[in-house]
């Protein structure tokens, strides 16, 4: 009888590594960005973070992210600029209320404690492949995910030939708790 559990684990090795389901906690998380405007760094953030995260650090192949933010929550600290960013030539929040990321693959990286995610980012109705490294730190009843990535805003039809850089860097500090 004492050999039954090891035999079961040997026959079904993935069963004890099943990813758990988490939800991002908007009020404890930060989704922020930085872009150059007239040569100066301009920063901002989004809120309204929601979605489902399946995660187990021992089984990256079983992990997935399906998360979104509310585009109309863009906040740079300047109301006039924020209103312009919500308009049709930038995020067009009336027709495209959410910015969404859906992972396709999560893998371990050579650097211990770092994982790598690739997936589809949708902004303003345009979907592009992105990939970036991230870390997952255990916190009470969940994880703190940290990562960053850069995109070309014009790939997503955000803004025209303005005074702002094409390159935008996004910073993620996402707290997720068990559902």
N, C-alpha and C positions, 0 to 999 in steps of 0.2 A: 504494500500500500504506500510506503514512503517513496516509491519510485514513480507513482502515478503523475504527480505534478511536473517533475522534470520531463517526463515523456510527452505530456500534453504541450508543454512549452516548446519542446523540440519539434513537435509536429506542426504547431501553429505559432511560430516565433513572433509574428507581428501583433498578436492579440493583446499583449500587455504593453504595447507601445502606441495604442490608439490615441490619436489627437483628441484633445478636449476642446469644447466650444467656449469661446469668449466673445464678449461684446466690448467695443471701444467705449471708454468713459469720456465723453466730450469735455466735461468740466475739469477733468484732470489731465487732459491731453493738449498738445500744441502742434498745430499744423501751420508752419510759417514759411515765408519766402523772402528772398533778397534778389534785387535786380538793380542794375545801374540805370539812372535817369540823369541825363546831362552830365554823365561822368561821376555822379555821386550815388552811393548805395542808398537804395530805398527799400524799406522792409515793410512787411505786413503779415497778416495772419487770416486764417479762416476758422470758423467754428461750425457746429452742426454735424460733427463727426458721428457716424453710425455705421452699422454693418455687422458682419459675422466673421470671426476669425477661428479657424481650427488650427490648433497648435500643439506640438509635442517636440521639444528640443532634441529628443532621442530619435525622432523619426521625421526628418525634414520632408521626405517624399509624401507623407500623409498630411502635410500642412497646407492651408489655403487661406487666402485673404479676399474678402469681397466687402470693400469699404467705400464710403462716399462722404463728401462734405457738401454743405449748402453754399453754392456759388455767391448768393446774395449777401453772405456774411463777410465778404472781403473787407478788411479793415487795415488801413495804412495810417490811421490817426488824422487824416485830412478828409473831412466830409466831402468836399467838392471832388477830390481825386477819386474817392471811393464810389461816388455816384457815377463818375465817368467810367470807372472799371466795370460797373454793373451794366453799362449801356451796350448796345448791339455791336459796336466795333471792338469791344474787348470781350467780356464774358457772356454777354447777351443773356442775363439771368432770367429774363422773361420767358425765353424759348428753351433755355438750357439750365435748369435750376440746380443741377448737381454735377459735381466733378467726381468721377468714379475710378477706382482701381480694382481690377480682378486679377489675382495671381494665376499663373499657369504652372509654375514650378518653383519649388523651394529646395535649395541644396545647401550642404555644408560647405564652408570655405576652408582654405588652408590655415588661415589665422584662427587659432582656437577661440571659440565663443562667438565667431562671426558666421552668419548665414547669408545666403544670397537668394534674392527673389526676382523672378521675371514675370511679367504679365502685361496686361492691357490697361492703359490709362486713357480715359475718355474725358475730353474737355471740349465744350462747345460743339458737341456732336461729332468730333473727330477722335478716332481711336488709334493710338500708336503703341508699339511695343516699347517697354522700358525695362531696365534691370538695375538693381542696386544692392549693395551690402547693407545688412542691418544686424543689430544685436538684440537679444532678448534677455532681460534681467528679471528674475523672479521677484514679485512684490506680493503683498497680501492678497491671496485668492486670485492671482493673475500674473501678468507680465507687463514690463515696461519695454516697449519696442523703440529703438533709436535707429534712425537711418537718414540718409540724404541722397538726393539725386538732382541732376540738372536736365533741363529740357530746352528746346528752342520754341519760344512762344509762337513763332510764325508757323511752325508745324501744325499747331492747333488753331490757326486763324485768329489768334488773340492779338489785337492791336494792329495797326498798319505801320507805315513808315514814320514812326514817331521818334522822339528823342531818347527813347529807352532802348536798352540793349536787347538783343534777340535772346540771350542766355538768361534763364531764370533758374535759381537754385531753391529747392524745396527742402525744408528741415522737418523731420518727423520725430515727435516724442509722444508716443501713443500708449496710454495706460489701458489695458484690457482686463476685464474681470470675468470670471466664470459665469456662464449663463445658467 
